Amino acid sequence: MTNYNAQQIHLKSRPKGLPTQDNFEIVEVELTPPQKNEVLVQNLYMSVDPYMRGRMRAEGVYAEPYALNQPMYGGAVGEVIESNNENLQKGDIVLNGGAWQDKLIATADTLTKLTPFDKNRLSLYLGTLGMPGMTAYVGLFKFGEPKKGETVFVSAASGAVGANVCQIAKQLGCRVIGSVGSDEKAQWLLDECKVDEVINYKACGDLTQALAKAAPNGVDVYFENVGGSHLEATLNVMNHFGRVAACGMISTYNNSEPAPGPNNLMLIVGKKVRINGFIVFDHNDMRAQFLSDMESWVKDRKIVVRETVVEGLDNSVDAFLALFSGDNFGKMIVKM
Ligand SMILES: NC(=O)c1ccc[n+]([C@@H]2O[C@H](COP(=O)([O-])OP(=O)(O)OC[C@H]3O[C@@H](n4cnc5c(N)ncnc54)[C@H](OP(=O)(O)O)[C@@H]3O)[C@@H](O)[C@H]2O)c1
Protein backbone atom coordinates (compact mmCIF):
# COMPACT_ATOMS: atom_id res chain seq x y z
CA MET A 1 0.00 0.00 0.00
CA THR A 2 1.43 3.36 -0.99
CA ASN A 3 1.63 5.91 1.76
CA TYR A 4 0.45 9.31 0.54
CA ASN A 5 1.22 11.18 3.76
CA ALA A 6 3.71 13.97 3.20
CA GLN A 7 5.42 16.72 5.16
CA GLN A 8 5.81 20.21 3.77
CA ILE A 9 7.43 23.43 5.00
CA HIS A 10 5.08 26.37 4.54
CA LEU A 11 5.88 30.06 4.69
CA LYS A 12 3.66 31.30 7.52
CA SER A 13 4.62 34.98 7.50
CA ARG A 14 6.94 37.21 5.50
CA PRO A 15 10.29 37.76 7.27
CA LYS A 16 11.43 41.23 8.23
CA GLY A 17 15.20 41.17 8.19
CA LEU A 18 16.81 37.82 8.87
CA PRO A 19 14.09 35.11 8.85
CA THR A 20 13.36 33.20 12.05
CA GLN A 21 11.78 29.79 12.69
CA ASP A 22 8.51 31.61 13.45
CA ASN A 23 8.17 32.53 9.77
CA PHE A 24 7.82 28.84 8.84
CA GLU A 25 5.61 25.92 9.71
CA ILE A 26 5.89 22.20 9.15
CA VAL A 27 2.59 20.82 7.86
CA GLU A 28 1.38 17.21 7.43
CA VAL A 29 -0.81 16.58 4.38
CA GLU A 30 -2.31 13.62 2.57
CA LEU A 31 -1.55 13.78 -1.15
CA THR A 32 -4.07 12.79 -3.83
CA PRO A 33 -2.81 9.67 -5.67
CA PRO A 34 -1.22 10.46 -9.04
CA GLN A 35 -3.59 10.96 -11.99
CA LYS A 36 -2.76 10.54 -15.68
CA ASN A 37 0.78 11.80 -16.46
CA GLU A 38 1.47 12.40 -12.78
CA VAL A 39 4.00 10.66 -10.55
CA LEU A 40 4.57 10.35 -6.82
CA VAL A 41 8.14 11.36 -5.93
CA GLN A 42 9.94 10.64 -2.67
CA ASN A 43 12.58 13.31 -2.27
CA LEU A 44 16.06 12.19 -1.23
CA TYR A 45 17.88 15.54 -1.16
CA MET A 46 16.75 19.15 -1.36
CA SER A 47 18.62 22.36 -1.94
CA VAL A 48 18.45 25.55 0.08
CA ASP A 49 19.65 28.57 -1.86
CA PRO A 50 20.11 32.29 -1.14
CA TYR A 51 17.64 33.31 -3.91
CA MET A 52 14.83 31.73 -1.85
CA ARG A 53 15.07 34.74 0.49
CA GLY A 54 13.83 36.93 -2.39
CA ARG A 55 10.85 34.63 -2.87
CA MET A 56 9.86 35.23 0.76
CA ARG A 57 9.22 38.90 -0.02
CA ALA A 58 5.68 39.83 -1.14
CA GLU A 59 7.08 41.48 -4.24
CA GLY A 60 9.60 38.66 -4.97
CA VAL A 61 12.91 39.78 -6.45
CA TYR A 62 13.38 38.14 -9.80
CA ALA A 63 11.55 34.90 -8.99
CA GLU A 64 7.83 34.48 -8.17
CA PRO A 65 7.12 35.12 -4.47
CA TYR A 66 6.16 32.14 -2.31
CA ALA A 67 2.49 32.19 -1.32
CA LEU A 68 1.74 32.26 2.40
CA ASN A 69 0.52 29.02 3.97
CA GLN A 70 1.51 26.99 0.94
CA PRO A 71 4.50 24.70 0.52
CA MET A 72 7.66 26.48 -0.58
CA TYR A 73 9.53 24.96 -3.51
CA GLY A 74 12.92 24.78 -5.20
CA GLY A 75 15.42 22.22 -6.46
CA ALA A 76 15.31 18.64 -5.17
CA VAL A 77 16.37 15.16 -6.23
CA GLY A 78 13.98 12.30 -5.61
CA GLU A 79 12.93 8.80 -6.57
CA VAL A 80 9.76 7.93 -8.42
CA ILE A 81 7.69 5.65 -6.22
CA GLU A 82 4.50 5.51 -8.30
CA SER A 83 4.02 6.56 -11.91
CA ASN A 84 1.10 7.18 -14.23
CA ASN A 85 3.36 8.26 -17.06
CA GLU A 86 4.83 5.90 -19.63
CA ASN A 87 8.27 7.58 -19.68
CA LEU A 88 8.89 7.40 -15.95
CA GLN A 89 9.20 4.15 -14.00
CA LYS A 90 9.26 3.35 -10.31
CA GLY A 91 12.87 3.75 -9.16
CA ASP A 92 13.79 6.49 -11.64
CA ILE A 93 15.79 9.35 -10.14
CA VAL A 94 14.38 12.77 -11.02
CA LEU A 95 15.36 16.37 -10.56
CA ASN A 96 12.23 18.20 -9.45
CA GLY A 97 11.00 21.54 -8.17
CA GLY A 98 9.58 20.17 -4.93
CA ALA A 99 12.12 21.23 -2.31
CA TRP A 100 10.70 21.80 1.20
CA GLN A 101 8.49 18.69 0.75
CA ASP A 102 9.45 15.09 1.50
CA LYS A 103 6.98 13.71 -1.07
CA LEU A 104 5.08 15.34 -3.86
CA ILE A 105 2.81 14.65 -6.80
CA ALA A 106 4.28 16.14 -9.97
CA THR A 107 3.34 16.12 -13.63
CA ALA A 108 5.92 14.26 -15.68
CA ASP A 109 6.82 17.31 -17.78
CA THR A 110 8.09 19.16 -14.68
CA LEU A 111 10.64 16.42 -13.94
CA THR A 112 14.09 15.78 -15.41
CA LYS A 113 15.11 12.14 -15.36
CA LEU A 114 18.74 11.87 -14.27
CA THR A 115 21.31 9.35 -15.43
CA PRO A 116 23.69 9.84 -12.51
CA PHE A 117 27.33 8.97 -13.10
CA ASP A 118 27.55 7.94 -9.44
CA LYS A 119 24.37 6.85 -7.65
CA ASN A 120 26.03 7.54 -4.31
CA ARG A 121 26.52 11.20 -5.16
CA LEU A 122 23.02 12.32 -6.16
CA SER A 123 23.32 15.59 -4.24
CA LEU A 124 25.85 16.74 -6.86
CA TYR A 125 22.86 17.50 -9.10
CA LEU A 126 21.84 20.24 -6.67
CA GLY A 127 25.35 21.69 -6.48
CA THR A 128 28.30 21.36 -8.79
CA LEU A 129 26.33 19.46 -11.47
CA GLY A 130 23.19 21.48 -10.84
CA MET A 131 22.00 25.07 -10.72
CA PRO A 132 24.90 26.57 -8.69
CA GLY A 133 27.54 24.83 -10.83
CA MET A 134 25.88 26.03 -13.99
CA THR A 135 25.70 29.55 -12.52
CA ALA A 136 29.47 29.48 -12.03
CA TYR A 137 30.02 28.18 -15.57
CA VAL A 138 27.67 30.63 -17.31
CA GLY A 139 28.75 33.63 -15.26
CA LEU A 140 32.44 33.06 -15.71
CA PHE A 141 32.52 32.09 -19.39
CA LYS A 142 29.77 34.31 -20.74
CA PHE A 143 30.17 37.42 -18.60
CA GLY A 144 33.57 37.27 -16.90
CA GLU A 145 35.39 36.17 -20.06
CA PRO A 146 38.71 35.59 -18.26
CA LYS A 147 41.87 35.17 -20.27
CA LYS A 148 44.93 33.19 -19.28
CA GLY A 149 47.13 35.22 -16.93
CA GLU A 150 44.35 37.59 -15.84
CA THR A 151 43.38 38.08 -12.20
CA VAL A 152 39.93 36.84 -11.13
CA PHE A 153 38.44 37.82 -7.77
CA VAL A 154 35.57 35.72 -6.37
CA SER A 155 33.49 36.64 -3.31
CA ALA A 156 31.69 33.97 -1.21
CA ALA A 157 34.48 31.92 -2.73
CA SER A 158 34.05 28.66 -0.82
CA GLY A 159 30.30 28.43 -1.48
CA ALA A 160 28.21 26.45 -3.94
CA VAL A 161 28.81 28.86 -6.79
CA GLY A 162 32.09 30.46 -5.71
CA ALA A 163 34.16 27.30 -5.25
CA ASN A 164 33.32 26.21 -8.79
CA VAL A 165 34.18 29.64 -10.20
CA CYS A 166 37.57 29.56 -8.45
CA GLN A 167 38.43 26.12 -9.79
CA ILE A 168 37.31 26.77 -13.36
CA ALA A 169 39.27 30.03 -13.42
CA LYS A 170 42.39 28.20 -12.17
CA GLN A 171 42.00 25.66 -14.98
CA LEU A 172 41.95 28.56 -17.44
CA GLY A 173 45.33 29.71 -16.17
CA CYS A 174 44.13 32.73 -14.22
CA ARG A 175 45.48 34.09 -10.96
CA VAL A 176 42.55 33.54 -8.56
CA ILE A 177 41.77 35.40 -5.35
CA GLY A 178 38.87 34.41 -3.12
CA SER A 179 37.19 36.13 -0.23
CA VAL A 180 35.58 34.13 2.59
CA GLY A 181 34.43 34.58 6.17
CA SER A 182 36.64 32.09 8.01
CA ASP A 183 40.23 30.86 8.13
CA GLU A 184 39.06 27.26 7.72
CA LYS A 185 37.35 28.11 4.43
CA ALA A 186 40.42 30.08 3.36
CA GLN A 187 42.74 27.13 4.02
CA TRP A 188 40.51 24.75 2.07
CA LEU A 189 40.51 27.07 -0.94
CA LEU A 190 44.30 27.27 -0.84
CA ASP A 191 44.91 23.55 -0.23
CA GLU A 192 42.16 21.85 -2.24
CA CYS A 193 41.07 24.38 -4.85
CA LYS A 194 44.60 25.69 -5.43
CA VAL A 195 43.58 29.35 -5.47
CA ASP A 196 46.46 31.79 -5.25
CA GLU A 197 45.33 34.11 -2.44
CA VAL A 198 42.43 34.18 -0.01
CA ILE A 199 41.15 37.11 2.03
CA ASN A 200 39.17 36.52 5.21
CA TYR A 201 36.97 39.61 4.87
CA LYS A 202 35.94 39.41 8.52
CA ALA A 203 39.53 39.63 9.76
CA CYS A 204 41.41 41.57 7.10
CA GLY A 205 40.65 45.13 8.16
CA ASP A 206 40.36 47.43 5.15
CA LEU A 207 39.14 45.31 2.25
CA THR A 208 40.51 47.59 -0.48
CA GLN A 209 43.98 47.39 1.05
CA ALA A 210 43.76 43.61 1.47
CA LEU A 211 42.63 43.20 -2.12
CA ALA A 212 45.30 45.54 -3.47
CA LYS A 213 47.90 43.45 -1.65
CA ALA A 214 46.49 40.16 -2.94
CA ALA A 215 46.14 41.53 -6.49
CA PRO A 216 49.25 43.66 -7.13
CA ASN A 217 48.41 43.76 -10.85
CA GLY A 218 44.77 44.74 -10.23
CA VAL A 219 41.59 42.71 -10.81
CA ASP A 220 40.43 41.94 -14.36
CA VAL A 221 37.33 39.90 -13.56
CA TYR A 222 35.16 40.13 -10.45
CA PHE A 223 32.65 37.33 -9.84
CA GLU A 224 30.24 39.19 -7.57
CA ASN A 225 28.30 37.13 -5.02
CA VAL A 226 28.20 39.51 -2.05
CA GLY A 227 27.70 43.18 -2.97
CA GLY A 228 28.14 46.17 -0.64
CA SER A 229 31.69 46.76 0.56
CA HIS A 230 33.00 43.93 -1.64
CA LEU A 231 31.86 45.72 -4.79
CA GLU A 232 33.24 49.03 -3.57
CA ALA A 233 36.66 47.55 -2.74
CA THR A 234 36.84 45.71 -6.06
CA LEU A 235 36.06 48.80 -8.13
CA ASN A 236 38.94 50.53 -6.33
CA VAL A 237 41.42 47.94 -7.59
CA MET A 238 39.79 46.97 -10.87
CA ASN A 239 41.80 47.29 -14.05
CA HIS A 240 40.66 49.25 -17.08
CA PHE A 241 38.22 47.20 -19.19
CA GLY A 242 37.56 44.94 -16.19
CA ARG A 243 34.43 42.77 -16.20
CA VAL A 244 32.01 42.14 -13.33
CA ALA A 245 29.81 39.03 -13.56
CA ALA A 246 27.07 40.21 -11.19
CA CYS A 247 25.68 36.94 -9.88
CA GLY A 248 24.26 37.94 -6.50
CA MET A 249 24.60 40.30 -3.54
CA ILE A 250 23.91 38.17 -0.50
CA SER A 251 24.99 40.86 1.97
CA THR A 252 21.82 42.78 1.06
CA TYR A 253 19.21 40.00 1.04
CA ASN A 254 17.92 40.51 4.58
CA ASN A 255 17.88 44.32 4.43
CA SER A 256 14.53 45.86 5.31
CA GLU A 257 15.66 49.20 3.86
CA PRO A 258 17.88 49.69 0.79
CA ALA A 259 21.55 49.86 1.81
CA PRO A 260 23.66 52.86 0.74
CA GLY A 261 25.37 52.19 -2.58
CA PRO A 262 29.13 51.95 -3.13
CA ASN A 263 30.57 55.48 -3.00
CA ASN A 264 32.84 55.03 -6.03
CA LEU A 265 30.55 54.07 -8.93
CA MET A 266 32.13 56.79 -11.09
CA LEU A 267 35.12 54.44 -11.38
CA ILE A 268 32.98 52.31 -13.72
CA VAL A 269 33.17 55.15 -16.23
CA GLY A 270 36.85 56.03 -15.96
CA LYS A 271 37.97 52.43 -15.89
CA LYS A 272 35.47 51.42 -18.59
CA VAL A 273 34.26 48.53 -16.46
CA ARG A 274 31.56 46.26 -17.86
CA ILE A 275 29.03 45.02 -15.28
CA ASN A 276 26.68 42.23 -16.40
CA GLY A 277 23.87 41.00 -14.21
CA PHE A 278 22.68 37.53 -15.18
CA ILE A 279 20.25 34.83 -14.06
CA VAL A 280 21.26 31.26 -14.79
CA PHE A 281 17.79 30.19 -15.97
CA ASP A 282 18.11 32.45 -19.05
CA HIS A 283 21.06 30.44 -20.33
CA ASN A 284 19.77 26.93 -20.89
CA ASP A 285 21.50 26.96 -24.28
CA MET A 286 24.74 26.31 -22.32
CA ARG A 287 23.31 23.43 -20.25
CA ALA A 288 24.51 20.49 -22.35
CA GLN A 289 28.04 21.87 -22.64
CA PHE A 290 28.10 22.69 -18.91
CA LEU A 291 27.03 19.17 -17.91
CA SER A 292 29.48 17.49 -20.22
CA ASP A 293 32.42 19.65 -19.06
CA MET A 294 31.54 19.63 -15.39
CA GLU A 295 30.89 15.89 -15.18
CA SER A 296 34.26 15.14 -16.67
CA TRP A 297 36.01 17.67 -14.40
CA VAL A 298 34.39 16.11 -11.32
CA LYS A 299 35.27 12.57 -12.46
CA ASP A 300 38.90 13.64 -13.09
CA ARG A 301 39.00 15.55 -9.78
CA LYS A 302 39.82 18.73 -11.66
CA ILE A 303 36.94 20.16 -9.63
CA VAL A 304 36.70 19.16 -5.97
CA VAL A 305 33.36 19.33 -4.23
CA ARG A 306 32.56 20.33 -0.68
CA GLU A 307 29.08 19.96 0.84
CA THR A 308 27.45 20.57 4.20
CA VAL A 309 24.71 17.98 4.65
CA VAL A 310 21.93 18.58 7.17
CA GLU A 311 19.64 15.63 7.93
CA GLY A 312 15.86 15.86 7.95
CA LEU A 313 13.21 18.14 6.49
CA ASP A 314 12.55 19.50 9.99
CA ASN A 315 16.08 20.96 9.96
CA SER A 316 15.71 22.58 6.53
CA VAL A 317 14.96 26.06 7.89
CA ASP A 318 18.15 25.96 9.98
CA ALA A 319 20.03 24.85 6.86
CA PHE A 320 18.60 27.81 4.94
CA LEU A 321 19.47 30.29 7.71
CA ALA A 322 23.06 28.99 7.79
CA LEU A 323 23.59 30.52 4.33
CA PHE A 324 23.40 33.97 5.91
CA SER A 325 25.66 33.27 8.89
CA GLY A 326 28.23 31.45 6.75
CA ASP A 327 27.72 28.20 8.69
CA ASN A 328 27.58 26.27 5.43
CA PHE A 329 30.88 25.15 3.95
CA GLY A 330 30.38 24.49 0.25
CA LYS A 331 26.95 23.55 -1.08
CA MET A 332 24.27 23.31 1.60
CA ILE A 333 22.18 20.15 1.15
CA VAL A 334 19.28 18.76 3.16
CA LYS A 335 19.13 14.96 3.17
CA MET A 336 15.61 13.72 3.69
N1 LIG B 1 22.39 34.87 -10.78
C1 LIG B 1 22.04 33.60 -10.60
O1 LIG B 1 21.43 32.97 -11.46
C2 LIG B 1 22.42 32.93 -9.30
C3 LIG B 1 22.25 31.54 -9.13
C4 LIG B 1 22.70 30.95 -7.94
C5 LIG B 1 23.23 31.75 -6.92
N2 LIG B 1 23.32 33.08 -7.12
C6 LIG B 1 23.94 33.96 -6.10
O2 LIG B 1 25.26 33.49 -5.88
C7 LIG B 1 25.66 33.84 -4.56
C8 LIG B 1 26.23 32.61 -3.87
O3 LIG B 1 25.19 31.64 -3.76
P1 LIG B 1 25.54 30.16 -3.26
O4 LIG B 1 24.36 29.32 -3.52
O5 LIG B 1 26.84 29.77 -3.81
O6 LIG B 1 25.66 30.37 -1.68
P2 LIG B 1 26.87 29.91 -0.77
O7 LIG B 1 28.06 30.72 -1.16
O8 LIG B 1 26.98 28.44 -0.79
O9 LIG B 1 26.39 30.35 0.67
C9 LIG B 1 26.28 31.68 1.01
C10 LIG B 1 27.63 32.22 1.55
O10 LIG B 1 27.62 33.64 1.43
C11 LIG B 1 28.45 34.19 2.41
N3 LIG B 1 27.75 35.32 3.04
C12 LIG B 1 26.56 35.29 3.66
N4 LIG B 1 26.24 36.52 4.12
C13 LIG B 1 27.28 37.32 3.78
C14 LIG B 1 27.57 38.71 3.98
N5 LIG B 1 26.71 39.51 4.63
N6 LIG B 1 28.73 39.20 3.51
C15 LIG B 1 29.61 38.40 2.86
N7 LIG B 1 29.41 37.08 2.63
C16 LIG B 1 28.25 36.56 3.09
C17 LIG B 1 28.75 33.09 3.44
O11 LIG B 1 30.09 32.66 3.24
P3 LIG B 1 31.31 33.26 4.11
O12 LIG B 1 31.46 32.38 5.32
O13 LIG B 1 32.45 33.17 3.19
O14 LIG B 1 30.93 34.66 4.50
C18 LIG B 1 27.81 31.96 3.04
O15 LIG B 1 28.37 30.71 3.30
C19 LIG B 1 24.45 34.44 -3.88
O16 LIG B 1 24.52 35.84 -3.97
C20 LIG B 1 23.29 33.92 -4.73
O17 LIG B 1 22.16 34.73 -4.65
C21 LIG B 1 22.93 33.68 -8.28
The ligand as an ORCA input file, in Angstrom:
! r2SCAN-3c Opt
* xyz 0 1
  N      22.388     34.872    -10.776
  C      22.040     33.603    -10.600
  O      21.434     32.971    -11.459
  C      22.417     32.927     -9.302
  C      22.252     31.541     -9.134
  C      22.696     30.948     -7.936
  C      23.235     31.747     -6.921
  N      23.324     33.083     -7.118
  C      23.940     33.956     -6.103
  O      25.255     33.494     -5.879
  C      25.662     33.844     -4.559
  C      26.226     32.609     -3.875
  O      25.192     31.640     -3.758
  P      25.536     30.159     -3.263
  O      24.358     29.319     -3.521
  O      26.838     29.771     -3.808
  O      25.659     30.369     -1.682
  P      26.873     29.913     -0.772
  O      28.064     30.724     -1.164
  O      26.981     28.441     -0.792
  O      26.389     30.350      0.670
  C      26.277     31.677      1.014
  C      27.626     32.220      1.549
  O      27.615     33.636      1.432
  C      28.453     34.192      2.406
  N      27.749     35.318      3.036
  C      26.555     35.291      3.658
  N      26.242     36.518      4.120
  C      27.285     37.321      3.780
  C      27.570     38.714      3.985
  N      26.707     39.506      4.633
  N      28.731     39.199      3.512
  C      29.613     38.397      2.862
  N      29.406     37.078      2.634
  C      28.248     36.565      3.094
  C      28.755     33.093      3.441
  O      30.093     32.663      3.241
  P      31.311     33.260      4.110
  O      31.456     32.378      5.317
  O      32.452     33.171      3.188
  O      30.927     34.660      4.505
  C      27.814     31.960      3.043
  O      28.367     30.709      3.297
  C      24.445     34.440     -3.885
  O      24.521     35.839     -3.973
  C      23.293     33.922     -4.728
  O      22.158     34.731     -4.646
  C      22.927     33.682     -8.281
*
